[in-house]
Amino acid sequence: MAIEVTDSNFDEVVLKSDKPVLIDFWAEWCGPCRMVGPIVEEMSGEYEGKAVIGKLNVDENPEVTVKYGIRSIPALLYFKNGQVVDRQVGAVPKGTLASKLEAQLG
């Protein structure tokens, strides 16, 4: 199960993580987000213990959304050591998301 990330727990969950982190920025009304959501959930199970995978609702968490310049969703940001190391905007196949995450695990 992907972790629910919010403005209040973002620093703790994402920036202080000792593992690579993938955050899915999404919203209820976003059609492509509904396509990516199940993929993110699936990956959270597959990478359990190896990476942190979370979802952040942009409508409910404007602080983080603005801080990272999220203008189009779905936007998936990859973090390592508290820094954004990669990003993917738009609905893409699972393989694309997984290969970007794999690159951070090495």
N, C-alpha and C positions, 0 to 999 in steps of 0.2 A: 504494500500500500504506500503510495507516494505521501510524503509529509506535507501537511498544509503549512505553507510559509506565509507569514504576515509581516506587516511593518514592525511589529513589536518583537518577533522572534528571529527576524532575518539575520542579524549580526551573529547570534548564537548558532543558528542552524547552518548558515552559509559561510560567513566570513571566518568563523572560528573552527570550521571543520578541518580535520586532519586528512580527509579523503576528498577526492574530486566531487564536485557538486553539479547537478543538472537541475535547473529551475525552469519550469514551464509557466510562462506568463500567459494567462488566459482570462476569458470572461464567459458568463452564461450565454449571452446573446451571439457569441461568435461561432459560426458554422464550422470553419476549418479547425477551431479549437476542439470541437467535439470529435473530429477525426483523429487528432493527435492525442487527446486525453487517454484513450484506452492503451495506446502504444506506451505512453509514459508510465501508466499503471503497471503494464506488463514488464517493462524494463526495471521498475522499482523492485520487483520480485527477483528478477534475474541478477541484478547487481547488488543485492542485499549483502552488507558486510564489506563490499568493495567500493561503493560510491553512495553518495546521498542523493536521492531523487525527490524533488518536491514540486508543488504547484502553488502559484501565487495568483490570486484573483485580482486583476488590475483595478476593478471597480471598488473593491473593498480596501485596497492597499495603495493609495496614491503616492505615498512617500517614496517607497522603493521604486515604483513604476517610473516616477519622474527622475529620480536619482540616476537610473540606468538608461534614460532616454527611450523608453519603450513607447513607440508610436503605432506600430502595427503588431497585431497578434494573430495567431500564436507566435510568440517569440521565446526561444529556448536559449538560455544563457548557460555557459559552462564556466565554472569557477574552479580555480586551483590555488591554494594558499591565499584565499581571500581576494583574488584578482580574477577579472573576466579574461578567459583565455581563448574563448571561441563563442560564436553565436549562430543561431539558425532562425531565420524568420520565415513563417509560412508553413503550411502542411507539407511534410516530406515523408518518404518511406522510413520504416523503422531502421533499416540498414544504415541510412544516412546518420540518424541520431546516434545509433549504437557505435558506429565507427568513430564519430567525433568523441564519444565518451571513452572508448577504448584507447584513443590517442592520449588521454589524460591519465590513464591508469599505469602507463609504462614507467 
